[in-house]
Structure formats: structure tokens, C-alpha cells
Amino acid sequence: MAAYFSHLGLIQWPFSVVPRPEHCTFVAGRKPLRDDIYDLLRALSRRDTSSIQVLWSWFGAGKTHALFYLAHQAVMLNDQQPAVSITPIYTEFPKSARTFVDLYRSFAPRLDVARIVEDYLEVTTSPYCEIFVAELGSVCPDLASALRVMSIQEGLPKTIATRWLRGENVTLHDLRGIGISQRITTTDQAVQVLSMTIQILVAAAKSRGLQGARLLWLIDEFQRVARSGPKAIGDVNVGLHSLFNACPTGLTPVLSFSGSPDEKNLPDWFSRELRDRIGATRVMVLPPLQPDQALIFVKDVLAHFRPDGYEPPSEYFPFSQSACAAVISHLLQQASLLPRILMHAFNAVLEAADPLIEGGELGSITPEFASKVLSEYVIVSDSQD
């Protein structure tokens, strides 16, 4: 057990307001969400047809944590050698996006270039090499040039090709020196590069004996598109719609956004064409927690950070169960029981109790102690990005 938190029966500090990917290997207090994610990944790993998923959440209800958990579970599922391998990539919708290219530029740096090159080499040495290379050269000759350079050269040429793939502002002189004609500056170009990259992932998986592969593109904070202006909203919708049309297999964007969910009606910044492609997909909704769910949430968070084999005095230690109930009751009088608000409140109480428990002045957190701490704090709810 880490010496810093052994007096709390914990190996790490449990209440993190900003989700950390390494902590998002579990979901607290939301069994229906765990079930939904399990069912979604099971379906995506058994068939290769493309789809669009929607995650709609109240502000602070845990959508980013849910996306990180979804990515973690996808990676874990790959260890079971499913028919369709899944590559999750998380991005935030850019705050100042003007076109789909800006969304592409937020995505491309998270591509594993070594993996793309490996898959490219797998495909170009397969029995269908000539057909695929001809298609790649016809549809996206600049990507073909970039992949050739990245697969056989090192140093500056490889760096230039990698920067081009990421949509960076490389000089045309440098690009043409390695056989690339132009930068990625238009929606059509970004869609071509993305769709052909996905086709490489799919073709490589099939060459290795799988049914296919899937890029699981987790796009967080998608509500920001609403503040980008009509032109940007239109271009982003066109880009996503065109990319989906270009990838009948191998692609699942997860569009995640905050607001006041309505399971029957998507926001009006989804174009008619994109709504049509989403079709009958069930919207995953994250509402505030109920008091009993909030209690389970706190218990699950604490349990996740227990050392192996450790038996705490109670499931809620260093809190008493009644103290947890008191915190939840206090919050319920002022705000909805959102995970972010719970994290803020329990973090504040534990910070105040930590030195007292370590010094032996407090055995566990009582309702009176928790109420006194929270009386000095203002609960801010309904925060928006």
C-alpha cells in the first residue's frame, strides 16, 4: 500500500475531478451504462459494417469517463481475439473548429504511425497487393507516397511525411521533395486520407485472418460544433457524412456531447444526412444519479483504489456510510447528483479529513464532520464547456 494513503486504506487519491484515462478502467454506480458498453463492443467486434453511435450527457454526468472506459474495454476485448479488431482513438472537438479539416487535425496526431506503416507493409505483401496499391495510388496518391517514405526511410523524409499525415503546415518544397503534391487543407482531402487509412487497417486485418478491423473514433465535446457558426456546422456534417459513405466497413464514430438529452430528437446541428446515417441507433444517455446510485458510486470509486487483499473497516472507509449519505443529502438540496459534483464534494471532505486521520485525531469521517466542511463550500452545478 502506498505510504501516503495507507491510513485511508487507499493506494491513490480516489477523487479526481478531471477524468484520467488510467483511472477509467471501471464505471462507478452505473450498471446500465456498463451493460450498454458491453453490448455495443460485443456487436462491433462480431461484424465489420460501419455505424454511428451517440452518447448524450448532462454536463458533468461522466461522458468523458465513459468514453475512456469504452476505449479501455475495446483494448481489453482485442486480447480475446475477436473476429473484428477494434482500434479506439479519443479526440476532443476543437474549440475553434472552422472546417472538418480542423477535426481531422485533432484526430491525426493520435494515429499510431508505426501501426499504420506496419499494416501498410502487411497489405502490400499480401496476395492482393497489386489491386490495393493501384486503388491507393488512384484514390489518394499523396498518402501512397507518404506511406512509402515512412516505410523505407528515416530521418527528415519520414518526419516530413508524418507531419503531412497530421495535417501540419509543411512547406510545399519539402513535401514535393518526397513525392507529395499538396497539404491536407480541404474536407475532401481529409476524407480521402482518413477513408484510405481505415481501408488499410481493414485490409491488414483480413490479411492476418480476421474478419476485419474497426476504427472507433471517440469524438468528445461535440456540442462545440453548435458555436462554430453555420458554415462550420455544415462542413463538419458534410465531412462526417462523406467519411461514413466512403467507409461501408471499418468505422464507428461515437459522437459524444453535453446538454439536456432528448432520446427521441437529436440537436438541430446534426444534418439531415447525418441523422439518416445514424438511423435507428439507440442513443446512450447519461442522466444525473439517484441517491442510491450516488451511494454506490462513492463505494465503487473507493473500492477501485483499495490495495489487493486489504479489508477496510467498512466499504465506505475512510468515510462512514452515514457520512456519505449526509454528503449526498447536502448536495441534493442544491444541485443534481452529477458525478463531477460528487467528486468535488467528496474530494473537499477527504482533503480536510486526511491529515486528521493520519494523525490519529479522527477515526473515520462522520456526518457532522462532512456537513461542517461542506458548509464552507459553494456547490457550483450545471457547468458548461
Secondary structure, DSSP 8 states (H G I E B T S, - for coil): --GGGGGGT-SS----SS--GGG-SS-SS-HHHHHHHHHHHHHHTT--B---EEEEE-TTSSHHHHHHHHHHHHHHHHTT--SEEEEEEEEE--TT--SHHHHHHHHGGGS-HHHHHHHHHHHHTSTTHHHHHHHHHHH-HHHHHHHHHHHH--SHHHHHHHHHHTT----HHHHHHTT----S-SHHHHHHHHHHHHHHHHHHHHHTT-SEEEEEEEEE-GGGGGGS-HHHHHHHHHHHHHHHHH-SBSEEEEEEEESS--TT---TTS-HHHHHHHTT---EEE----HHHHHHHHHHHHHHTS-TT---SSTTTTB-HHHHHHHHHHHHTTS---HHHHHHHHHHHHHHHHHHHHTTS-SSB-HHHHHHHHTTS----S---
